[in-house]
Amino acid sequence: MTGLHPHFVTDSDGKRLSVLLPIAEYTALIERLEDLEDLEAARKVSDEPTIPWERVKTELGLE
């Protein structure tokens, strides 16, 4: 991901209240977050036993 170019909305004291990002940067940021969430979910189940594809097909009546 390339660098972000945020624009901050501030109050009269200069305290940052919100941030604006170009839509392409926002979209890339959200996609990156979703990828990281997917990786975390995959790691959580990586130790679970697997079911052979042939068995799944049989149980679903696909063979």
N, CA, C and O atoms as a GROMACS GRO file, in nm:
protein
  252
    1MET      N    1   0.085  -0.117   0.000
    1MET     CA    2   0.000   0.000   0.000
    1MET      C    3   0.090   0.124   0.000
    1MET      O    4   0.189   0.130   0.073
    2THR      N    5   0.055   0.219  -0.080
    2THR     CA    6   0.132   0.343  -0.085
    2THR      C    7   0.096   0.432   0.032
    2THR      O    8   0.003   0.401   0.108
    3GLY      N    9   0.166   0.540   0.048
    3GLY     CA   10   0.140   0.632   0.158
    3GLY      C   11   0.001   0.694   0.150
    3GLY      O   12  -0.056   0.708   0.041
    4LEU      N   13  -0.051   0.728   0.264
    4LEU     CA   14  -0.182   0.792   0.270
    4LEU      C   15  -0.166   0.944   0.266
    4LEU      O   16  -0.064   1.000   0.306
    5HIS      N   17  -0.269   1.008   0.217
    5HIS     CA   18  -0.271   1.155   0.210
    5HIS      C   19  -0.394   1.206   0.284
    5HIS      O   20  -0.489   1.253   0.221
    6PRO      N   21  -0.393   1.198   0.417
    6PRO     CA   22  -0.511   1.238   0.495
    6PRO      C   23  -0.524   1.390   0.504
    6PRO      O   24  -0.425   1.464   0.503
    7HIS      N   25  -0.646   1.433   0.515
    7HIS     CA   26  -0.679   1.573   0.545
    7HIS      C   27  -0.762   1.570   0.672
    7HIS      O   28  -0.860   1.496   0.681
    8PHE      N   29  -0.722   1.648   0.770
    8PHE     CA   30  -0.787   1.644   0.900
    8PHE      C   31  -0.887   1.758   0.916
    8PHE      O   32  -0.860   1.871   0.877
    9VAL      N   33  -1.001   1.725   0.974
    9VAL     CA   34  -1.100   1.824   1.011
    9VAL      C   35  -1.076   1.854   1.158
    9VAL      O   36  -1.073   1.762   1.240
   10THR      N   37  -1.058   1.980   1.192
   10THR     CA   38  -1.026   2.018   1.329
   10THR      C   39  -1.131   2.113   1.386
   10THR      O   40  -1.207   2.176   1.314
   11ASP      N   41  -1.132   2.120   1.518
   11ASP     CA   42  -1.219   2.218   1.583
   11ASP      C   43  -1.146   2.350   1.593
   11ASP      O   44  -1.034   2.364   1.541
   12SER      N   45  -1.204   2.446   1.658
   12SER     CA   46  -1.145   2.580   1.665
   12SER      C   47  -1.015   2.582   1.745
   12SER      O   48  -0.937   2.677   1.733
   13ASP      N   49  -0.991   2.478   1.826
   13ASP     CA   50  -0.866   2.470   1.902
   13ASP      C   51  -0.758   2.390   1.828
   13ASP      O   52  -0.647   2.375   1.878
   14GLY      N   53  -0.791   2.341   1.711
   14GLY     CA   54  -0.696   2.263   1.634
   14GLY      C   55  -0.697   2.114   1.666
   14GLY      O   56  -0.616   2.037   1.614
   15LYS      N   57  -0.790   2.073   1.752
   15LYS     CA   58  -0.801   1.930   1.785
   15LYS      C   59  -0.859   1.855   1.666
   15LYS      O   60  -0.961   1.895   1.610
   16ARG      N   61  -0.794   1.745   1.626
   16ARG     CA   62  -0.841   1.666   1.514
   16ARG      C   63  -0.971   1.593   1.551
   16ARG      O   64  -0.979   1.524   1.653
   17LEU      N   65  -1.070   1.610   1.466
   17LEU     CA   66  -1.200   1.548   1.490
   17LEU      C   67  -1.230   1.436   1.391
   17LEU      O   68  -1.292   1.336   1.427
   18SER      N   69  -1.188   1.453   1.268
   18SER     CA   70  -1.217   1.357   1.162
   18SER      C   71  -1.102   1.358   1.063
   18SER      O   72  -1.016   1.446   1.064
   19VAL      N   73  -1.104   1.258   0.977
   19VAL     CA   74  -1.003   1.249   0.872
   19VAL      C   75  -1.072   1.221   0.739
   19VAL      O   76  -1.167   1.143   0.732
   20LEU      N   77  -1.022   1.284   0.635
   20LEU     CA   78  -1.071   1.261   0.500
   20LEU      C   79  -0.958   1.198   0.419
   20LEU      O   80  -0.843   1.241   0.426
   21LEU      N   81  -0.994   1.096   0.341
   21LEU     CA   82  -0.896   1.030   0.254
   21LEU      C   83  -0.952   1.028   0.113
   21LEU      O   84  -1.074   1.020   0.094
   22PRO      N   85  -0.864   1.035   0.013
   22PRO     CA   86  -0.911   1.011  -0.123
   22PRO      C   87  -0.975   0.872  -0.130
   22PRO      O   88  -0.929   0.780  -0.064
   23ILE      N   89  -1.080   0.858  -0.210
   23ILE     CA   90  -1.156   0.733  -0.213
   23ILE      C   91  -1.068   0.613  -0.249
   23ILE      O   92  -1.089   0.505  -0.195
   24ALA      N   93  -0.972   0.630  -0.337
   24ALA     CA   94  -0.884   0.518  -0.375
   24ALA      C   95  -0.802   0.472  -0.255
   24ALA      O   96  -0.781   0.352  -0.236
   25GLU      N   97  -0.755   0.566  -0.174
   25GLU     CA   98  -0.677   0.530  -0.055
   25GLU      C   99  -0.766   0.463   0.049
   25GLU      O  100  -0.725   0.367   0.114
   26TYR      N  101  -0.888   0.515   0.065
   26TYR     CA  102  -0.982   0.455   0.159
   26TYR      C  103  -1.014   0.312   0.118
   26TYR      O  104  -1.013   0.221   0.201
   27THR      N  105  -1.042   0.291  -0.011
   27THR     CA  106  -1.074   0.158  -0.061
   27THR      C  107  -0.958   0.062  -0.040
   27THR      O  108  -0.978  -0.051   0.003
   28ALA      N  109  -0.836   0.107  -0.069
   28ALA     CA  110  -0.718   0.022  -0.049
   28ALA      C  111  -0.700  -0.011   0.098
   28ALA      O  112  -0.663  -0.123   0.132
   29LEU      N  113  -0.725   0.084   0.185
   29LEU     CA  114  -0.712   0.063   0.329
   29LEU      C  115  -0.814  -0.040   0.377
   29LEU      O  116  -0.780  -0.129   0.456
   30ILE      N  117  -0.938  -0.030   0.332
   30ILE     CA  118  -1.042  -0.125   0.371
   30ILE      C  119  -1.009  -0.265   0.318
   30ILE      O  120  -1.026  -0.363   0.390
   31GLU      N  121  -0.963  -0.275   0.194
   31GLU     CA  122  -0.926  -0.405   0.138
   31GLU      C  123  -0.812  -0.469   0.217
   31GLU      O  124  -0.814  -0.589   0.243
   32ARG      N  125  -0.715  -0.388   0.256
   32ARG     CA  126  -0.602  -0.439   0.334
   32ARG      C  127  -0.652  -0.490   0.470
   32ARG      O  128  -0.610  -0.597   0.516
   33LEU      N  129  -0.741  -0.415   0.533
   33LEU     CA  130  -0.798  -0.457   0.661
   33LEU      C  131  -0.874  -0.588   0.647
   33LEU      O  132  -0.861  -0.677   0.731
   34GLU      N  133  -0.953  -0.602   0.541
   34GLU     CA  134  -1.027  -0.726   0.518
   34GLU      C  135  -0.932  -0.843   0.496
   34GLU      O  136  -0.957  -0.953   0.546
   35ASP      N  137  -0.824  -0.820   0.423
   35ASP     CA  138  -0.724  -0.926   0.402
   35ASP      C  139  -0.663  -0.970   0.535
   35ASP      O  140  -0.646  -1.090   0.559
   36LEU      N  141  -0.631  -0.874   0.621
   36LEU     CA  142  -0.573  -0.908   0.751
   36LEU      C  143  -0.672  -0.984   0.838
   36LEU      O  144  -0.634  -1.076   0.910
   37GLU      N  145  -0.800  -0.946   0.831
   37GLU     CA  146  -0.903  -1.018   0.906
   37GLU      C  147  -0.917  -1.160   0.855
   37GLU      O  148  -0.934  -1.254   0.934
   38ASP      N  149  -0.910  -1.178   0.722
   38ASP     CA  150  -0.916  -1.313   0.664
   38ASP      C  151  -0.799  -1.398   0.710
   38ASP      O  152  -0.817  -1.515   0.743
   39LEU      N  153  -0.680  -1.340   0.712
   39LEU     CA  154  -0.562  -1.414   0.759
   39LEU      C  155  -0.577  -1.456   0.905
   39LEU      O  156  -0.543  -1.568   0.942
   40GLU      N  157  -0.629  -1.366   0.986
   40GLU     CA  158  -0.649  -1.398   1.128
   40GLU      C  159  -0.749  -1.513   1.142
   40GLU      O  160  -0.727  -1.604   1.222
   41ALA      N  161  -0.857  -1.508   1.067
   41ALA     CA  162  -0.958  -1.614   1.074
   41ALA      C  163  -0.899  -1.747   1.027
   41ALA      O  164  -0.927  -1.851   1.087
   42ALA      N  165  -0.818  -1.745   0.923
   42ALA     CA  166  -0.756  -1.868   0.873
   42ALA      C  167  -0.660  -1.926   0.975
   42ALA      O  168  -0.654  -2.048   0.992
   43ARG      N  169  -0.586  -1.841   1.043
   43ARG     CA  170  -0.493  -1.890   1.146
   43ARG      C  171  -0.567  -1.957   1.261
   43ARG      O  172  -0.519  -2.055   1.318
   44LYS      N  173  -0.684  -1.905   1.294
   44LYS     CA  174  -0.761  -1.961   1.406
   44LYS      C  175  -0.810  -2.102   1.377
   44LYS      O  176  -0.827  -2.182   1.469
   45VAL      N  177  -0.834  -2.134   1.251
   45VAL     CA  178  -0.887  -2.266   1.217
   45VAL      C  179  -0.783  -2.357   1.153
   45VAL      O  180  -0.816  -2.469   1.112
   46SER      N  181  -0.660  -2.313   1.145
   46SER     CA  182  -0.558  -2.392   1.075
   46SER      C  183  -0.527  -2.525   1.143
   46SER      O  184  -0.476  -2.616   1.079
   47ASP      N  185  -0.558  -2.537   1.271
   47ASP     CA  186  -0.532  -2.662   1.342
   47ASP      C  187  -0.652  -2.757   1.342
   47ASP      O  188  -0.643  -2.870   1.391
   48GLU      N  189  -0.763  -2.712   1.287
   48GLU     CA  190  -0.882  -2.798   1.283
   48GLU      C  191  -0.862  -2.908   1.180
   48GLU      O  192  -0.796  -2.888   1.078
   49PRO      N  193  -0.921  -3.024   1.207
   49PRO     CA  194  -0.907  -3.134   1.109
   49PRO      C  195  -0.979  -3.101   0.978
   49PRO      O  196  -1.077  -3.027   0.977
   50THR      N  197  -0.929  -3.156   0.870
   50THR     CA  198  -0.991  -3.134   0.740
   50THR      C  199  -1.075  -3.255   0.701
   50THR      O  200  -1.061  -3.363   0.757
   51ILE      N  201  -1.162  -3.235   0.603
   51ILE     CA  202  -1.246  -3.342   0.551
   51ILE      C  203  -1.207  -3.361   0.405
   51ILE      O  204  -1.206  -3.265   0.328
   52PRO      N  205  -1.175  -3.484   0.365
   52PRO     CA  206  -1.137  -3.508   0.226
   52PRO      C  207  -1.250  -3.468   0.129
   52PRO      O  208  -1.368  -3.489   0.158
   53TRP      N  209  -1.212  -3.410   0.016
   53TRP     CA  210  -1.308  -3.363  -0.083
   53TRP      C  211  -1.398  -3.477  -0.132
   53TRP      O  212  -1.517  -3.457  -0.153
   54GLU      N  213  -1.344  -3.594  -0.150
   54GLU     CA  214  -1.424  -3.708  -0.196
   54GLU      C  215  -1.536  -3.738  -0.098
   54GLU      O  216  -1.648  -3.769  -0.140
   55ARG      N  217  -1.508  -3.730   0.030
   55ARG     CA  218  -1.611  -3.755   0.133
   55ARG      C  219  -1.718  -3.647   0.128
   55ARG      O  220  -1.837  -3.677   0.138
   56VAL      N  221  -1.678  -3.524   0.112
   56VAL     CA  222  -1.775  -3.413   0.104
   56VAL      C  223  -1.867  -3.433  -0.015
   56VAL      O  224  -1.989  -3.419  -0.003
   57LYS      N  225  -1.810  -3.465  -0.130
   57LYS     CA  226  -1.891  -3.487  -0.251
   57LYS      C  227  -1.991  -3.599  -0.229
   57LYS      O  228  -2.107  -3.588  -0.268
   58THR      N  229  -1.946  -3.708  -0.166
   58THR     CA  230  -2.035  -3.821  -0.139
   58THR      C  231  -2.147  -3.780  -0.046
   58THR      O  232  -2.264  -3.812  -0.072
   59GLU      N  233  -2.114  -3.710   0.063
   59GLU     CA  234  -2.215  -3.669   0.161
   59GLU      C  235  -2.317  -3.571   0.101
   59GLU      O  236  -2.432  -3.568   0.143
   60LEU      N  237  -2.273  -3.492   0.004
   60LEU     CA  238  -2.363  -3.396  -0.061
   60LEU      C  239  -2.434  -3.455  -0.182
   60LEU      O  240  -2.514  -3.388  -0.247
   61GLY      N  241  -2.405  -3.580  -0.211
   61GLY     CA  242  -2.469  -3.645  -0.325
   61GLY      C  243  -2.422  -3.592  -0.459
   61GLY      O  244  -2.498  -3.590  -0.556
   62LEU      N  245  -2.298  -3.550  -0.465
   62LEU     CA  246  -2.244  -3.496  -0.589
   62LEU      C  247  -2.175  -3.602  -0.673
   62LEU      O  248  -2.127  -3.572  -0.783
   63GLU      N  249  -2.169  -3.722  -0.626
   63GLU     CA  250  -2.109  -3.833  -0.701
   63GLU      C  251  -2.210  -3.941  -0.723
   63GLU      O  252  -2.178  -4.043  -0.785
   0.00000   0.00000   0.00000
